[in-house]
């Protein structure tokens, strides 16, 4: 399981974590009708994973498993690519214990569809 040490604190603006250091990223963009600034619409992603998530290089399935776009998995470009992205393939993200702080699975499904279409 990937994730932050400990738990995301209650009241934080993020619901789940992929890697440290982490900062908030939205599952659904604020420009989307349901893209509200809520814990259930947030993830804690390091800057690399946030950029990859925004560019549909990294996707998170509704079952909380990370997928990396197939062309990125096939790329050969050194240790940063291997350890920074490719090694996260098929790992489950860490979520807080309290269900009220979990990412919305419907939001993840909607975002994952965008990732699949971009692949």
C-alpha positions in Angstrom: 0.0 0.0 0.0 1.3 3.4 -0.9 0.8 6.5 1.1 1.5 9.0 3.8 2.8 8.1 7.2 -0.1 8.1 9.6 -3.4 9.5 8.6 -4.7 12.6 6.9 -5.9 14.8 9.7 -9.7 15.3 10.1 -10.7 18.5 8.4 -7.9 18.5 5.9 -8.8 19.3 2.3 -7.6 16.0 1.0 -9.0 12.5 1.3 -6.2 10.1 0.3 -2.5 10.0 -0.2 -0.2 8.5 -2.8 3.3 9.8 -1.8 5.1 12.3 0.4 5.5 15.3 0.5 1.9 15.8 -0.3 -0.4 18.7 -1.2 -4.1 18.8 -2.2 -5.3 17.8 -5.7 -8.9 17.7 -6.8 -10.4 14.5 -8.3 -12.9 16.5 -10.3 -11.8 20.0 -11.4 -13.4 23.0 -9.8 -14.6 23.9 -13.2 -16.8 20.8 -13.3 -20.3 21.1 -11.9 -19.6 18.6 -9.1 -16.0 19.7 -8.6 -16.6 21.2 -5.2 -13.8 22.0 -2.7 -14.6 19.1 -0.3 -12.6 16.4 1.3 -14.4 13.8 -0.8 -13.1 15.5 -3.9 -9.5 15.6 -2.8 -6.3 13.6 -2.9 -2.9 14.3 -1.4 -0.4 14.0 -4.2 3.3 15.0 -4.4 4.0 17.5 -7.1 5.1 14.9 -9.6 2.0 12.7 -9.1 -0.3 15.8 -9.1 1.1 16.8 -12.5 0.8 13.3 -13.8 -2.7 13.0 -12.5 -3.7 16.4 -14.0 -2.2 15.3 -17.4 -3.8 11.8 -17.3 -0.5 10.0 -17.0 -1.5 8.6 -13.7 -5.0 7.4 -13.0 -6.7 6.2 -9.8 -9.4 3.6 -10.2 -12.6 3.6 -8.1 -11.1 0.6 -6.2 -8.2 3.0 -5.2 -5.6 1.3 -7.3 -3.1 3.4 -9.2 -2.6 3.0 -13.0 0.1 4.5 -15.1 -0.6 5.1 -18.8 0.6 2.2 -20.9 3.0 4.4 -23.1 4.7 5.6 -19.9 5.0 2.1 -18.6 6.8 1.1 -21.8 9.1 4.1 -21.8 12.8 3.6 -20.8 14.3 6.7 -19.4 16.1 6.0 -16.2 15.5 5.8 -12.4 13.3 8.9 -12.0 10.7 7.4 -14.4 11.0 4.0 -12.9 10.8 5.0 -9.2 8.8 8.2 -9.6 5.9 6.8 -11.8 6.3 3.2 -13.2 6.7 1.6 -9.8 3.4 2.9 -8.6 1.5 0.8 -11.2 -1.1 -1.4 -9.5 -0.5 -0.1 -6.0 -3.4 0.9 -3.8 -3.5 4.4 -2.3 -3.7 4.9 1.4 -7.0 6.4 2.7 -7.9 7.7 6.2 -9.6 5.3 8.6 -12.7 7.4 8.8 -15.1 6.9 5.8 -16.2 10.5 5.9 -12.6 11.4 4.8 -12.5 9.0 1.8 -12.5 10.2 -1.8 -15.8 9.9 -3.5 -15.8 6.7 -5.5 -18.2 8.1 -8.1 -15.8 11.1 -8.6 -12.9 8.7 -9.0 -14.8 6.6 -11.6 -15.6 9.8 -13.5 -12.0 10.9 -13.4 -10.7 7.4 -14.3 -12.9 7.4 -17.4 -11.1 10.6 -18.5 -7.7 8.9 -17.8 -8.8 5.9 -19.9 -9.9 8.0 -22.8 -6.6 9.8 -22.8 -4.7 6.5 -22.9 
